[in-house]
Amino acid sequence: MRVRVSRDLRDEFLLACQADDKPAAQMIREFMRAYVESHPVPSEDNTKNESRDEHADRRNSKQG
């Protein structure tokens, strides 16, 4: 994964990580984990069921 950020942001981030005595990669992983935990994604099974339900709803609305 490659991410483009401004040089200033990168430099400030690295300095902040150094001040906390933490590697930048560790901090990025922690940010990613926190984001994923706060934004759950439906499981594949639920997604398939929702897709099937939406298809049935569209079909029923055309008939009625």
N, C-alpha and C positions, 0 to 999 in steps of 0.2 A: 504494500500500500504506500502510495506516495501522496503527500499533501503539500499543496503550495500555500505558503504563508509569507507575509512580508518579512523582510530581513529584520526590521525593528521588532516585530512581534516575536519572531524566533529568538532574537537576542535577549529580549526581556524575559521570555519564558525560561530560557536556559539560565539566566541570572537568578530568577526566582527559585528554580529547582536547586541550583547550587546553594542558595541561601538556606534552603530547607534540608540540604544534604541528601537530596533524592535524585536518582537518575531521571532524565527527561523521559526516557522510554517507559519507566515505571509509572510516572505521572500520567502519561497519555493512556496507558492501559487502564489505570484507575478511573480516569475520566470516561473512557469507553464503557467500562463495566457499569459505572454509575448511570450512564445514559441508557444502556440496555435494560438495566433493572427498573428504571423509572418509565420506560416505554415498552411494555411487554408486547410481543407479537403473537397473534393467535397461532396455535399449533396447526400442523398440516391437516389433521383430521377435521378441525373446526373450519378451516378455510374451505376444504372440499364440501362440507355440509352447507356452509353459507353460500357457496357458489351454486350448488344444486338448488337451494331454496330460492335464490334470486332468479335462477332460470325458470323454475316452476311459477314464481310470482309473475314474471313477464309473460309466460305462456298463458296463465290464467287471466291476466288483464286484457290480453288480445281477444280471448274467447268471450269475455263478459262485457 
